[in-house]
Amino acid sequence: MLSDTICQDHKCSLMSKLRLEGKVAIITGGASGIGEEATRLFAENGASVVVADVQDELAHRLIASIGSNDRVSYYHCDVRDEKQVENMVSYTLEKYASLDILFSNAGIMGPLTSILELDIQAFDNTMAINVRGVATTIKHAARAMVARKIKGSIICTASVAACLGGGGPHAYTISKHAIVGLVRTACSELGAHGIRVNCISPFGVATPLSCKAYNLEPSQVEENTCAVANLKGIVLKARHVAEAALFLASDESAYISGQNLAVDGGFTVVSNSFTSL
């Protein structure tokens, strides 16, 4: 009976522990969608968070709703501009004196045209945000971690479109495939410094990004996703993706690096071509 009580107390203690207590995180694209959910979840788990975005009004509204006594702050940053990224990292270090986590999440959908009608200017802009922007944030965040001997965690947002063809628009798909390669090559170098680098590949989520791109209501995006999903009985939400980011940011994933964590209910690993008799 006593041992049961001790085990129960230990379990409660583990459950109540803040998973990011004392850590400092940057979340790019942190004002809406997956980034917004990650901001809330990271703050709930004890992290100080810098929301980096270009959506000023949304970011300030988010921070006001969290009410975290200056533990969550905003820095306007267009990830296409390396100087802005460098200044964002400097701001984080000056304000919170550390940088333990980078969630490089900013991205756009890009042109929805066929490959035959691909707008190359729009393609270049997609790559500038989705790939170069992520590479730049990794560069400057990793520099700060290495200089301070911080065994940090870097997480990038990829997509199921990074795992197969035909899962998204052409420019978007190309950019997300590049993210997986970027994560793997960064992992190979930064592991020597104790820094982990991973990415997350979500299935279709009803974020403002996807709703605006396809001119659909959130319920319509979710209905479309559920119709083709492998895992039935649950609707994928931005919160589920943020929870995967929380896991990769926390010490619970201390020996996980170079991985592409698909939050897709098995969509990218199954085929429905076979049916049992």
Secondary structure, 3 states (H helix, E strand, C coil): CHHHHHHHHHHHHHHHCCCCCCCEEEEECCCCHHHHHHHHHHHHCCCEEEEEECCHHHHHHHHHHHCCCCCEEEEECCCCCHHHHHHHHHHHHHHHCCCCEEEECCCCCCCCCCHHHCCHHHHHHHHHHHHHHHHHHHHHHHHHHHHCCCCCEEEEECCHHHCCCCCCCHHHHHHHHHHHHHHHHHHHHHHHHCCEEEEEEECCCCCHHHHHHHCCCHHHHHHHHHHHCCCCCCCCCHHHHHHHHHHHHCHHHCCCCCCEEEECCCHHHCCCCCCCC
